[in-house]
């Protein structure tokens, strides 16, 4: 906006009100829920704002109480929410989930997002000026699944154009959101990823979408992005980065051991940590380590969002020797100013 400092990162996508269970068990048995917020793109915006970056969330919510709650809560993290549109006819999306790990059969999540305000986003409702001028535009594959209009918006935002921000894309393959599941999702997500500059993808997502798990094979399928990050959970992450000669440098960093409280929000936090380090011009190892550290912050709290460690604290841990990094163990409370990772 005129006269304002430039935005570091614009994050565009749906945010929803999430209801967290008061105790473990089936949704049918949980007697009460605590209200929170959830949304891959707004999670990244909040984490980056908490880490000291100027961020903007672009989304669409209903003109209802849940929409008020989302805008107010996301704004309270220091995120610019002035570009959020309010839809007078469509509701804000909500969802409920159980406390079980998403990787287990006991995990349940129920979305009430069909016909949501966010699903009405389109090239007509999101002026390009809301994302222009940022250093980074962060998108995810979730938005493309919400509606044909949302997919058209994603294609518009990832199209080549002069002065385009660096476009960051988290594949976020969620087959349940797509008609015909992965069979529909795979080709569209591949198309979008190949139009961007920086791609995040989990090896499990790549297997669902494209039948690929090896980072080199995923890179062969995605030759266009300058940077490709393949996440392998507890086994760490690998970044392929194109050099000036057109070849790749490949860097792998193992994840620290984490005492997990809730296995949610880690992917978004990883993206925020990696993007923060990218904005600071740090090298590949430091970028991956900062991604792992913010993911560890999310894993050691019950909800999707966690307070990141102070920058000096994160920098100190990211600068550990390989041997010391390999013995790092992070548990609840580790992000506090007086906390350090434990080594056995």
C-alpha positions in Angstrom: 0.0 0.0 0.0 1.2 3.6 -0.7 3.5 5.0 1.9 3.9 1.7 3.8 7.0 -0.4 4.2 7.1 -3.3 1.7 5.6 -6.6 2.8 8.0 -9.5 3.2 5.5 -12.3 2.6 1.9 -12.4 1.4 0.1 -15.6 2.3 -3.2 -16.4 0.4 -5.7 -19.1 1.3 -8.5 -20.2 3.5 -8.4 -20.0 7.3 -11.1 -21.7 9.4 -12.2 -21.8 13.0 -11.0 -25.1 14.4 -12.4 -26.9 17.5 -9.9 -28.8 19.5 -11.1 -31.7 21.7 -11.2 -31.3 25.5 -9.9 -34.9 25.9 -8.8 -37.8 23.7 -11.4 -40.1 22.2 -13.8 -40.4 19.3 -15.6 -37.2 18.1 -18.8 -39.0 19.2 -17.5 -39.2 22.8 -15.7 -35.8 23.2 -18.0 -33.6 25.3 -16.5 -30.2 24.7 -14.1 -28.4 22.3 -11.9 -25.4 22.6 -12.0 -22.8 19.8 -8.8 -22.0 17.9 -7.9 -21.1 14.3 -6.4 -23.2 11.5 -5.4 -22.7 7.9 -2.1 -23.5 6.3 -1.5 -20.1 4.8 -2.6 -18.0 7.8 -0.5 -20.3 10.0 2.6 -19.4 8.0 1.7 -15.7 8.1 1.3 -15.8 11.9 4.5 -17.7 12.4 6.5 -15.3 10.2 5.0 -12.3 11.9 5.9 -13.7 15.3 9.4 -14.2 14.0 9.7 -10.5 13.1 8.6 -10.3 9.5 6.0 -8.0 7.9 3.3 -10.3 6.6 -0.1 -10.0 5.0 -2.9 -12.6 4.9 -5.2 -12.5 1.9 -8.4 -14.5 2.4 -12.2 -14.4 2.4 -14.4 -15.1 5.4 -18.1 -14.8 6.2 -19.6 -11.7 7.6 -20.2 -13.6 10.8 -18.8 -14.1 14.3 -16.4 -16.8 13.2 -15.1 -14.5 10.5 -14.7 -11.8 13.1 -12.7 -14.2 15.3 -10.4 -15.2 12.5 -9.6 -11.7 11.4 -9.1 -10.4 14.9 -7.0 -13.4 16.0 -4.7 -13.5 12.9 -4.4 -9.7 13.2 -3.3 -10.1 16.8 -0.1 -11.9 15.7 0.9 -8.7 13.8 -0.4 -9.9 10.4 -1.8 -7.3 8.0 -5.5 -8.4 7.5 -6.7 -5.3 5.6 -7.0 -7.3 2.3 -9.3 -9.9 3.8 -12.7 -9.9 2.1 -16.0 -10.4 4.0 -18.7 -12.3 2.2 -22.2 -11.4 3.2 -23.8 -14.6 1.8 -21.3 -17.5 2.5 -20.2 -18.7 5.9 -16.8 -19.0 7.4 -15.5 -22.6 7.3 -15.1 -24.6 10.5 -13.7 -28.0 11.4 -13.5 -30.4 14.3 -10.7 -32.9 15.0 -9.7 -35.5 17.6 -6.5 -35.4 19.6 -5.1 -38.5 17.9 -2.1 -38.3 15.6 -3.1 -37.6 12.0 -1.0 -40.6 11.0 -3.2 -43.1 13.0 -6.5 -44.6 12.1 -7.9 -43.2 15.3 -7.6 -39.6 14.0 -10.9 -38.0 12.9 -11.4 -34.6 11.3 -14.7 -33.2 10.1 -14.8 -30.2 7.8 -17.7 -27.9 7.4 -16.3 -25.8 4.5 -18.4 -26.7 1.5 -19.7 -23.4 0.1 -17.5 -21.4 2.4 -16.7 -17.8 1.8 -13.1 -18.8 0.9 -14.3 -21.1 -1.8 -15.6 -18.0 -3.7 -12.2 -16.5 -4.1 -11.4 -15.9 -7.8 -9.3 -13.7 -10.0 -12.2 -11.2 -9.9 -12.3 -11.1 -6.1 -8.6 -10.9 -5.4 -6.9 -7.9 -7.1 -3.3 -8.6 -8.0 -2.3 -5.4 -6.2 -2.9 -7.2 -2.9 0.0 -9.5 -3.5 2.2 -7.3 -5.8 5.1 -5.7 -4.1 5.8 -8.4 -1.6 9.1 -10.2 -1.6 7.4 -13.6 -1.4 3.9 -14.9 -2.2 3.1 -18.1 -0.3 0.4 -20.4 -1.7 -0.6 -24.0 -1.1 -2.4 -26.7 -3.0 -5.3 -26.6 -0.6 -6.7 -23.5 -2.2 -6.7 -25.1 -5.7 -9.0 -27.8 -4.3 -11.7 -25.5 -2.9 -13.5 -24.6 -6.2 -13.0 -24.0 -9.9 -12.8 -20.3 -9.2 -10.0 -20.9 -6.6 -8.1 -23.0 -9.1 -8.4 -20.2 -11.7 -7.0 -17.8 -9.1 -4.1 -20.1 -8.4 -3.3 -20.3 -12.1 -3.4 -16.5 -12.3 -1.1 -16.0 -9.4 1.4 -18.5 -10.6 1.5 -17.3 -14.2 4.8 -15.7 -15.3 4.7 -11.9 -15.3 7.2 -9.0 -14.9 8.0 -8.2 -11.3 6.3 -11.3 -9.9 7.3 -12.0 -6.3 9.2 -15.1 -5.5 6.3 -17.6 -5.4 6.5 -20.2 -2.7 4.2 -23.3 -3.0 3.5 -25.9 -0.4 2.0 -28.9 -2.2 -0.2 -29.9 0.8 -1.9 -32.8 -1.0 -5.2 -33.5 0.7 -6.9 -36.1 -1.5 -10.1 -35.9 0.4 -10.7 -32.3 -0.8 -10.5 -33.3 -4.5 -13.1 -34.9 -6.7 -11.7 -38.4 -7.4 -9.0 -37.9 -4.8 -5.3 -38.1 -5.8 -6.2 -39.0 -9.4 -7.5 -35.4 -9.8 -5.1 -33.7 -7.4 -1.9 -35.1 -8.7 -1.8 -33.5 -12.2 -3.1 -30.1 -11.0 -0.6 -29.9 -8.1 2.2 -30.9 -10.5 1.1 -28.2 -12.9 1.0 -25.5 -10.2 4.3 -26.6 -8.6 6.1 -26.4 -11.9 5.0 -22.7 -12.3 6.5 -21.6 -8.9 10.0 -20.7 -7.6 10.2 -22.6 -4.3 8.3 -25.8 -3.6 7.7 -27.6 -0.3 6.5 -31.2 -0.5 6.4 -34.1 1.9 7.6 -37.4 0.6 4.3 -39.0 1.7 2.4 -36.3 -0.3 4.6 -36.9 -3.3 3.8 -40.6 -3.1 0.1 -39.9 -2.9 0.0 -37.4 -5.7 2.7 -38.7 -8.1 3.8 -42.1 -6.9 7.3 -40.7 -6.0 9.2 -40.8 -2.7 12.9 -40.4 -3.6 14.0 -36.7 -3.5 15.9 -37.1 -6.8 12.9 -38.6 -8.5 10.7 -35.8 -7.2 13.2 -33.3 -8.5 13.2 -34.9 -11.9 9.4 -34.4 -12.0 9.8 -30.8 -10.9 12.8 -29.4 -12.8 11.5 -25.8 -13.0 11.5 -24.4 -9.4 14.8 -22.9 -8.4 14.4 -24.5 -4.9 12.7 -27.8 -4.0 12.4 -28.9 -0.4 11.4 -32.6 0.2 10.4 -33.3 3.8 10.6 -36.7 5.3 9.3 -36.2 8.8 11.6 -37.4 11.6 14.2 -38.4 8.9 14.8 -34.7 8.1 14.5 -32.7 4.9 16.5 -32.3 1.6 16.8 -29.2 -0.5 17.7 -29.2 -4.2 18.8 -25.7 -5.2 19.7 -24.7 -8.7 23.1 -23.0 -9.1 24.2 -20.4 -11.7 25.4 -23.2 -14.0 22.0 -24.9 -14.1 23.0 -27.8 -11.9 21.7 -28.6 -8.4 23.3 -28.4 -5.0 21.7 -30.9 -2.7 21.7 -30.5 1.1 20.2 -32.8 3.7 19.6 -31.9 7.3 18.3 -34.5 9.8 15.4 -33.4 12.1 16.1 -33.0 15.8 14.4 -35.4 18.2 11.1 -33.9 19.4 8.9 -34.8 22.4 5.7 -34.5 20.4 2.6 -33.1 22.1 0.4 -32.9 18.9 1.4 -33.7 15.4 -0.3 -30.8 13.7 0.9 -27.6 12.2 4.5 -28.8 11.7 4.5 -28.5 7.9 3.3 -24.9 8.0 5.8 -24.0 10.7 8.6 -25.7 8.7 7.7 -23.5 5.7 7.7 -20.4 7.9 11.1 -21.2 9.3 12.6 -21.9 5.9 11.1 -18.7 4.4 12.3 -16.6 7.4 15.8 -17.9 6.8 15.5 -17.3 3.1 14.5 -13.7 3.6 17.6 -13.3 5.8 19.8 -14.7 3.1 21.0 -17.7 5.1 22.6 -20.8 3.5 20.8 -24.1 2.8 21.8 -25.8 6.0 20.6 -22.9 8.1 17.4 -22.6 6.2 16.6 -26.3 6.8 17.6 -26.1 10.4 15.3 -23.1 11.0 12.5 -25.0 9.3 13.1 -27.9 11.6 13.2 -25.6 14.7 9.9 -23.9 13.9 8.3 -27.3 13.2 9.6 -28.5 16.6 7.9 -25.5 18.2 4.6 -26.5 16.6 5.0 -30.1 17.6 5.5 -29.3 21.2 2.2 -27.4 21.7 -1.4 -28.7 21.4 -2.6 -26.5 18.6 -1.5 -25.5 15.1 0.3 -22.3 16.1 3.2 -21.9 18.5 5.3 -19.0 19.7 8.7 -19.3 17.8 11.9 -19.2 19.7 13.6 -15.8 19.8 15.8 -15.2 16.8 19.0 -15.3 18.8 18.0 -18.5 20.4 17.1 -20.1 17.0 20.3 -18.8 15.5 22.3 -20.3 18.3 20.8 -23.7 17.8 21.0 -23.5 14.0 24.7 -22.8 14.3 25.5 -26.0 16.3 28.1 -28.4 14.9 26.7 -31.4 13.0 27.5 -33.6 16.0 25.7 -31.3 18.5 22.7 -30.9 16.2 22.5 -34.7 16.0 22.1 -35.0 19.7 19.5 -32.1 20.0 16.2 -33.1 21.7 13.4 -30.6 22.0 10.4 -30.8 24.4 7.5 -28.6 25.6 8.7 -25.2 26.7 12.0 -25.3 24.7 11.2 -22.0 22.9 11.3 -20.0 26.2 14.2 -17.6 26.6 15.8 -19.7 29.4 15.4 -23.0 27.6 17.8 -25.0 25.6 17.5 -28.2 23.7 18.5 -31.3 25.7 21.4 -33.5 24.7 21.6 -37.0 26.1 
